Amino acid sequence: MNNFPQANSILASVRIYRALLVAYPKKFREHYETQMVQVFRDSFREAYHHNGMPGVIELWIHTFVDLVITALIEHVAERSKNMFSQRMIGWGSIASAIGGFMWLLVATAYQIEAIMPMAFLLTLGGLIALHILQGKQVGSLSWTGFILGILGTGMVVLMFVWDVITGTSYLESFILAPLPRVLGVGLFGISCILLGLRTLQTKIPPHVRWLTLALGILQIGFSFSLWLVYDSIAIKGIDPWYPPTFPAYTFMFLTFPIGILWMAMGISLATNSQPQISDHTQASA
């Protein structure tokens, strides 16, 4: 007979406890509500079995205090995370727009050894912002593109740092070691394509579904133009810039659309600064 009041008490307490869990953020409840209710149910049985109603009252006091404190912590943590993500996307959009302008300067071919690494670093900020913007739908394509973008940018920047340390001119460095620079640009292009494919799948951001994909194709074309410039200098022994040759024209032609599209990317990211947090099922990657 004693089992009936215990069963009724457990049922009523679990209902009350489940209702109180609304104090937690929605995402937290979706992940942990079932486990928390089960733990509370088991704890209630144990407290009732060992100490009766005094044990149940003690359990409720401990549970309520813990719920209030942890719910507040989870709300603060979630808001801080969203604010950090929005801040990163905001800075990434600015970096992308400035990086696009730097790409336009690359077309002038003046001080290219310093401008191009800076352009890559800034536009990498745009890729990072786009990656963050995917939120929970980021997927393996976005992660792979994100990592390749960092590797490609790192190779371009490291070549510039090496030239500064060794005192090697950009022309001499490109003749002696063209592959890291060309490969770095190519990897960056592949990263844009992968992120572009994921953007097409998630439709995030919604207004520029083809923008990142187009940038990736242009960046890979730019890496080929760099290789053609190397071919002209090192193999054919001619200066591709004076007078301008086909590789030089290709080099300059591609930088203009790349710069314009990166600036457009910055504007788009600035207007879509809220990371995706919903759990809608999307195409897997």
TIVO-50626 format. One record per atom (N, C-alpha, C): z, x, y; residue in three letters. Coordinates in steps of 0.2 Angstrom, whole numbers, plus 2048, in hexadecimal, padded with zeros to 3 digits. Each point is the difference from the previous one (the first is absolute). Layout:
% TIVO-50626
ZXYALA;...
END
This chain:
% TIVO-50626
8008047FAMET;8007FC806MET;800804806MET;803806800ASN;800805806ASN;7FA802802ASN;7FB8007FBASN;7F9802802ASN;7FD7FC805ASN;8017F9800PHE;7FD7FC805PHE;801801807PHE;807801802PRO;801802807PRO;7FD807802PRO;8008047FBGLN;7FD807801GLN;7F97FF801GLN;7FC7FD7FCALA;7F97FF801ALA;7FE7FC806ALA;8047FB802ASN;7FF7FD807ASN;801805806ASN;8058047FFSER;802804805SER;7FA806801SER;7FE8027FAILE;7FA805801ILE;7FA7FD803ILE;7FE7FA7FDLEU;7FA7FD803LEU;8017FF808LEU;8057FD802ALA;8017FF807ALA;800806804ALA;8048057FDSER;800807804SER;7F9803800SER;7FC8007FBVAL;7FA803800VAL;7FB7FD805VAL;8017F9800ARG;7FC7FC805ARG;801802807ARG;807801802ILE;802802806ILE;7FE807802ILE;8018047FBTYR;7FE807801TYR;7F8801801TYR;7FC7FC7FCARG;7F9801801ARG;7FE7FD807ARG;8047FB802ALA;7FE7FE807ALA;802805805ALA;8058047FFLEU;802805805LEU;7FC806800LEU;7FC8017FBLEU;7FB805800LEU;7FA800805LEU;8007FA803VAL;7FB7FF805VAL;801804806VAL;806803800ALA;802805806ALA;7FC8067FFALA;7FE8027FATYR;7FC8067FFTYR;7F97FF803TYR;7FC805802PRO;7F9800801PRO;7FC7FD7FAPRO;7FB7FD802LYS;7FC7FD7FBLYS;7FD8057FALYS;7FE805803LYS;7FD8057FBLYS;8068037FBLYS;806801803PHE;8058027FCPHE;8027FB7FBPHE;8007F9802ARG;8027FB7FBARG;7FB8007FAARG;7F9801802GLU;7FB7FF7FBGLU;8018067FBGLU;802805801HIS;8018067FCHIS;8077FF7FCHIS;8057FE803TYR;8078017FDTYR;8047FA7FFTYR;7FD7FA802GLU;8047FA7FFGLU;8027FE7F9GLU;7FC8017FBTHR;8017FE7F9THR;8068047FETHR;7FF807801GLN;8058057FDGLN;8077FF803GLN;8007FE807MET;8067FF804MET;8047FA7FDMET;7FC7FA7FFVAL;8037FA7FDVAL;8038017F9VAL;7FC8047FCGLN;8038027F9GLN;806804801GLN;800805804VAL;806804801VAL;8067FC802VAL;7FF7FB805PHE;8057FC802PHE;8037FB7FBPHE;7FB7FD7FCARG;8027FC7FAARG;8058047FBARG;7FE8067FEASP;8048047FCASP;806801803ASP;800802806SER;807802803SER;8047FA801SER;7FE7FA801PHE;8047FA800PHE;8037FF7FAPHE;7FC8007FAARG;8037FF7FAARG;8058057FEARG;7FF806802GLU;8068057FEGLU;8067FF804GLU;7FF7FE807ALA;8067FF804ALA;8037FA7FEALA;7FD7FB7FETYR;8037F97FETYR;8048017F9TYR;7FD8047FCHIS;8038017F9HIS;806804801HIS;800805804HIS;806805801HIS;8067FD804HIS;7FE7FD806ASN;8057FE805ASN;7FF7F9802ASN;7FC7FC7FDGLY;8007F9802GLY;7FD7FF807GLY;8037FB804MET;7FD7FF807MET;802805805MET;8068037FFPRO;802806805PRO;7FA8057FFPRO;7FE8027FAGLY;7FB8057FFGLY;7F97FD803GLY;7FF7FA800VAL;7FA7FD803VAL;800801807VAL;8067FE803ILE;800800808ILE;800808802ILE;8038047FCGLU;7FF807802GLU;7F9802800GLU;7FC7FE7FBLEU;7F98027FFLEU;7FC7FD806LEU;8017FA802TRP;7FD7FD805TRP;801803807TRP;806803801ILE;801803806ILE;7FD807800ILE;8008037FBHIS;7FC8077FFHIS;7F87FF801HIS;7FE7FA7FCTHR;7F97FF801THR;7FE7FE807THR;8037FC803PHE;7FE7FE807PHE;800805805PHE;805805800VAL;800805804VAL;7FB8057FFVAL;7FE8017F9ASP;7FB8057FEASP;7F97FD802ASP;7FF7F9800LEU;7FA7FD801LEU;7FF800808LEU;8057FF804VAL;7FF800807VAL;7FE808802VAL;8038057FEILE;7FF806802ILE;7F98037FEILE;7FF7FF7F9THR;7F98027FETHR;7FA7FC802THR;8017FA802ALA;7FB7FC803ALA;7FE803807ALA;805801804LEU;7FF803806LEU;7FD807800LEU;8028047FBILE;7FD8067FFILE;7F88007FEILE;7FF7FB7FCGLU;7F97FF7FDGLU;7FB7FE806GLU;8037FB804HIS;7FC7FE806HIS;7FF805805HIS;805804801VAL;7FF806805VAL;7FB8057FDVAL;8008017F9ALA;7FC8057FDALA;7F97FE800ALA;7FF7F97FFGLU;7F97FD800GLU;7FD800807GLU;8047FE805ARG;7FD800807ARG;7FF807802ARG;8048057FESER;7FF807802SER;7F98037FDSER;7FF7FE7FALYS;7FA8027FCLYS;7FA7FD803LYS;8007FA802ASN;7FA7FD803ASN;7FF803807ASN;806801804MET;7FF803807MET;7FD8077FFMET;8028047FBPHE;7FD8077FFPHE;7F97FF7FEPHE;7FE7FB7FCSER;7F98007FESER;7FC7FE806SER;8027FB804GLN;7FC7FE806GLN;800806804GLN;805804801ARG;800805805ARG;7FB8067FDARG;8008017FAMET;7FB8057FDMET;7F97FD801MET;7FF7FA7FFILE;7F97FD801ILE;7FE800807ILE;8057FF804GLY;7FE801808GLY;7FE807802GLY;8048057FDTRP;7FE807802TRP;7FA8027FCTRP;7FF7FD7FAGLY;7F98027FDGLY;7FA7FD803GLY;8017FA803SER;7FA7FD804SER;7FF804806SER;805803804ILE;7FF804805ILE;7FC8067FEILE;8038037FBALA;7FD8077FDALA;7F97FF7FEALA;7FE7FA7FDSER;7F97FF7FESER;7FC7FF806SER;8027FD805ALA;7FC7FF806ALA;7FF807804ALA;805804800ILE;7FF806804ILE;7FC8057FBILE;8017FF7F9GLY;7FC8047FCGLY;7F97FF800GLY;7FE7F9801GLY;7F97FE801GLY;7FD804806GLY;804800806PHE;7FE803806PHE;7FF8087FEPHE;8048037FCMET;7FF8077FFMET;7FA8017FCMET;7FE7FB7FBTRP;7FA8017FCTRP;7FA800805TRP;8007FC805LEU;7FB800805LEU;7FF807803LEU;806803802LEU;800807802LEU;7FD8057FCLEU;8017FF7F9VAL;7FD8047FBVAL;7F9801801VAL;7FC7FA802ALA;7F9800800ALA;7FE805806ALA;804802804THR;7FE804805THR;7FF8077FETHR;8048027FAALA;8008067FDALA;803806804ALA;8047FE805TYR;804804804TYR;8078017FDTYR;8028067FFGLN;8078017FDGLN;8017FB7FAGLN;7FB8007FCILE;8017FC7FAILE;8058027FBILE;801806800GLU;8058037FBGLU;8077FD802GLU;8027FE806ALA;8067FD801ALA;8007F9800ALA;7FA7FD802ILE;8007F9801ILE;8007FC7F9ILE;7FC8037FCMET;7FF7FC7F9MET;8068007FCMET;804805800PRO;8077FF7FCPRO;8047FB803PRO;800800807MET;8047FB804MET;7FD7F97FEMET;7FA7FF800ALA;7FD7F97FFALA;8027FE7F9ALA;8008047FBPHE;8027FE7F9PHE;8077FE800PHE;804804803LEU;8087FF800LEU;8017F9803LEU;7FD7FE806LEU;8017FA803LEU;7FD7FA7FCLEU;7FA8017FDTHR;7FD7FA7FDTHR;8048007F9THR;8038057FDLEU;8047FF7FBLEU;8067FB801LEU;802800807GLY;8057FB802GLY;7FE7F97FFGLY;7F97FF801GLY;7FD7F97FFGLY;8007FE7F9GLY;7FE8057FBLEU;8017FF7F9LEU;8077FE7FELEU;805804802ILE;8067FE7FEILE;8027F9803ILE;7FF7FF806ALA;8017F9802ALA;7FD7FA7FCALA;7F98027FELEU;7FD7FB7FCLEU;8037FF7F9LEU;8038067FDHIS;8038007FAHIS;8077FC800HIS;803801806ILE;8077FC801ILE;7FE7F9801ILE;7FB7FE803LEU;7FE7F9801LEU;7FF7FC7FALEU;7FE8047FBGLN;7FF7FC7F9GLN;8077FD7FDGLN;805803802GLY;8077FE7FEGLY;8008007F9GLY;8027FA7FDLYS;8028007F8LYS;7F97FF7FDLYS;7FA7FF803GLN;7FA8007FDGLN;7FC807800GLN;804805801VAL;7FD807801VAL;7FB8027FBVAL;8038007F9GLY;7FB8017FBGLY;7FF8077FFGLY;7FD8027FASER;7FF8077FESER;7FA803804SER;7FB7FC802LEU;7FA802804LEU;803803806LEU;8047FC804SER;803802806SER;8048067FFSER;8048017FBTRP;8048067FFTRP;7FC8067FFTRP;7FB7FF7FCTHR;7FC8067FFTHR;7FC802806THR;7FD7FB804GLY;7FD802806GLY;805803805GLY;8067FE800PHE;805802805PHE;8028087FEPHE;8008017FAILE;8028077FEILE;7FA805801ILE;7FA7FD7FELEU;7FA804802LEU;7FF801807LEU;8017FC804GLY;800800807GLY;804806803GLY;8068007FDILE;805806802ILE;7FD8067FEILE;7FE8017FALEU;7FD8067FDLEU;7FA802804LEU;7FC7FC801GLY;7FA802804GLY;801802807GLY;8057FC804THR;802803806THR;803806800THR;8058017FBGLY;8038067FFGLY;7FC8067FFGLY;7FA8007FDMET;7FB8057FFMET;7FD802806MET;7FE7FB804VAL;7FD801806VAL;804804805VAL;8077FD801VAL;805803804VAL;8028077FEVAL;8008017FALEU;8028077FDLEU;7FB805802LEU;7FA7FE7FFMET;7FA805802MET;801802807MET;8017FB804PHE;801801808PHE;806805801PHE;8067FF7FCVAL;806804801VAL;7FE8077FEVAL;7FC8007FATRP;7FF8077FDTRP;7FB804805TRP;7FC7FC803ASP;7FB804805ASP;804802806ASP;8057FC802VAL;804802806VAL;8058077FEVAL;8037FF7FAILE;8048067FEILE;7FC8067FFILE;7FA8007FDTHR;7FC8067FFTHR;7FC802806THR;7FF7FC805GLY;7FC801805GLY;7F88007FFGLY;7FF7FC7FATHR;7F97FF7FETHR;7FD7FA805THR;7FA801802SER;7FC7FB804SER;7FE7FB7FBSER;7FF7FA803TYR;7FE7FA7FCTYR;7F98017FCTYR;7FC804803LEU;7F98017FDLEU;8018057FALEU;804805802GLU;8018057FAGLU;8047FD7FAGLU;8057FC802SER;8047FC7FBSER;7FB7FC7FCSER;7FC7FC803PHE;7FC7FC7FCPHE;7FB8037FCPHE;7FD806802ILE;7FC8047FCILE;8048037FAILE;806802801LEU;8038037FALEU;8047FB7FBLEU;8027FA803ALA;8037FC7FCALA;7FF7F8802ALA;7FA7FE7FEPRO;7FE7F9803PRO;8027FB7FBPRO;8028027FALEU;8017FA7FBLEU;8077FD801LEU;805803802PRO;8067FC802PRO;7FF7FB805PRO;7FD802805ARG;7FF7FC806ARG;7FB7FA7FEARG;7FB8017FDVAL;7FB7FB7FDVAL;8047FB7FCVAL;8038037FBLEU;8047FC7FBLEU;8057FC803LEU;804803805GLY;8057FC803GLY;7FD7FA804GLY;7FA801803VAL;7FD7FA804VAL;7FE7FB7FAVAL;7FD8027FBGLY;7FE7FC7FBGLY;8057FC7FDGLY;8068037FELEU;8067FC7FELEU;8027FB804LEU;800802807PHE;8027FB805PHE;7FB7FA800PHE;7FA8017FFGLY;7FB7FB7FFGLY;8017FB7FAGLY;8028037FBILE;8017FD7F9ILE;8077FB801ILE;805803804SER;8067FC801SER;7FE7FA804SER;7FC801805CYS;7FE7FA804CYS;7FD7FB7FCCYS;7FB8027FBILE;7FD7FB7FCILE;8057FC7FCILE;8048047FDLEU;8057FD7FBLEU;8057FB804LEU;802802806LEU;8047FB804LEU;7FC7FA802LEU;7F9802802GLY;7FC7FA801GLY;7FF7FB7FBGLY;7FF8037FALEU;7FF7FB7FALEU;8077FC7FFLEU;805803801ARG;8077FC800ARG;8007FB805ARG;7FE802806THR;8007FB806THR;7FB7FA7FETHR;7FB8017FDLEU;7FB7FB7FELEU;8037FB7FBLEU;8048037FCGLN;8047FC7FBGLN;8057FC803GLN;804803804THR;8067FC803THR;7FF7FC807THR;7FA802803LYS;7FE7FD806LYS;805802805LYS;803806800ILE;805802805ILE;7FE806803ILE;7FF801807PRO;8007FA804PRO;7FA7FC800PRO;8007FA802PRO;7FA7FB7FEPRO;7FA801804PRO;800803806HIS;7FA800804HIS;7FC8067FFHIS;8028057FCVAL;7FC806800VAL;7FF8037F8VAL;7FE7FB7FCARG;8008017F9ARG;7FC8067FEARG;7FA801804TRP;7FC8057FETRP;800807804TRP;805800805LEU;801805805LEU;8018077FCLEU;8067FF7FCTHR;8028077FDTHR;7FB8027FBTHR;7FD7FC7FCLEU;7FA8027FCLEU;7FB803803LEU;7FE7FD806ALA;7FA803804ALA;802807802ALA;807801802LEU;802806803LEU;8008057FALEU;8027FE7FAGLY;8008057FAGLY;7F98037FFGLY;7FB7FB800ILE;7F98027FFILE;7FD805805ILE;8027FF806LEU;7FE804806LEU;8048077FFLEU;8068007FEGLN;804806800GLN;7FD8047FAGLN;7FE7FD7FBILE;7FD8047FAILE;7F9803803ILE;7FC7FC803GLY;7FA802803GLY;801806805GLY;806800804PHE;802805804PHE;8018077FCPHE;8037FF7FASER;8028067FCSER;7F98037FESER;7FB7FC7FEPHE;7FA8037FEPHE;7FD803806PHE;8007FE806SER;7FD803806SER;804807801SER;8068007FFLEU;804807801LEU;7FD8057FBLEU;7FE7FD7FATRP;7FE8057FBTRP;7F9802802TRP;7FC7FC803LEU;7F9801802LEU;800806806LEU;8057FF804VAL;801805805VAL;8028077FDVAL;8048007FBTYR;8028067FDTYR;7FA8037FDTYR;7FC7FC7FCASP;7FA8027FDASP;7FB803805ASP;8007FE806SER;7FB802805SER;803807803SER;807801800ILE;803806803ILE;8008057FBILE;8037FF7FAALA;8018057FBALA;7FA8027FCALA;7FC7FB7FEILE;7FB8017FBILE;7F9802804ILE;7FF7FC805LYS;7F9801804LYS;801805805LYS;806801802GLY;801805805GLY;7FE7FE807GLY;8017F9802ILE;7FE7FE807ILE;8057FC803ILE;800800806ASP;8057FC804ASP;7FE7F9801ASP;8047FB7FDPRO;7FD7F97FFPRO;8017FD807PRO;803803805TRP;8027FC806TRP;7FB802806TRP;7FD806800TYR;7FC802805TYR;7F98037FDTYR;7FB7FD800PRO;7FF7F9802PRO;8037FB7FBPRO;8027FA801PRO;8037FB7FBPRO;7FB7FF7FAPRO;8038017FATHR;7FC7FF7FATHR;8027F97FDTHR;7FC7FE7FBPHE;8027FA7FDPHE;8077FF7FEPHE;8038057FDPRO;8077FF7FEPRO;8057FF806PRO;7FE804806ALA;8047FF806ALA;7FF7F9803ALA;7FA7FD800TYR;7FF7F9802TYR;8047FB7FBTYR;8008017FATHR;8037FC7FBTHR;808800802THR;802806801PHE;807801801PHE;8027FC807PHE;7FC801805MET;8027FD806MET;7FF7F8800MET;7FB7FE7FCPHE;7FE7F9800PHE;8067FC7FCPHE;8038037FBLEU;8057FD7FCLEU;8067FF804LEU;802805804THR;806800803THR;8017FA805THR;7FB7FD803PHE;8007FB805PHE;8027F97FCPHE;7FD7FE7FBPRO;8027FA7FCPRO;8078017FDPRO;8028067FEILE;8068017FDILE;8067FF806ILE;7FF803805GLY;8047FF806GLY;8017F9802GLY;7FB7FC801ILE;8007F9802ILE;8047FC7FBILE;7FE8017F9LEU;8037FC7FBLEU;808802800LEU;802806801TRP;807802800TRP;8047FC806TRP;7FC800805MET;8037FD806MET;8017F87FFMET;7FB7FD7FCALA;8007F97FEALA;8067FF7FBALA;8018057FCMET;8057FF7FBMET;807800803MET;801804806GLY;806801803GLY;8017F9804GLY;7FB7FD802ILE;8017F9804ILE;8027FB7FBILE;7FC8007FASER;8027FB7FBSER;8078017FDSER;8028067FFLEU;8078017FDLEU;8057FE805LEU;7FF801807ALA;8047FE805ALA;8017F8800ALA;7FB7FD7FETHR;8007F8800THR;8027FD7FATHR;8018057FBASN;8037FD7F9ASN;8068057FEASN;805800804SER;8058057FFSER;8067FD7FBSER;7FF7FA7FDGLN;8057FD7FCGLN;7FE8027F8GLN;8048047FDPRO;7FE8027F9PRO;8017FA7FCPRO;7FB8007FAGLN;8007FA7FCGLN;8068007FBGLN;8047FB800ILE;8067FF7FCILE;8007FB7FBILE;7FB7FC800SER;7FF7FA7FBSER;7FF8037F9SER;8017FB7FBASP;7FF8027F9ASP;7FA7FD7FEASP;7FB7FE804HIS;7FA7FD7FDHIS;7FC8047FCHIS;7FE7FD7FATHR;7FC8047FBTHR;7F9802803THR;7FF807800GLN;7FA802802GLN;7FC8047FBGLN;7FA802801ALA;7FC8047FBALA;8048067FFALA;8018027F9SER;8048067FESER;7FB806801SER;804805801ALA;7FC807801ALA;8048057FDALA;
END
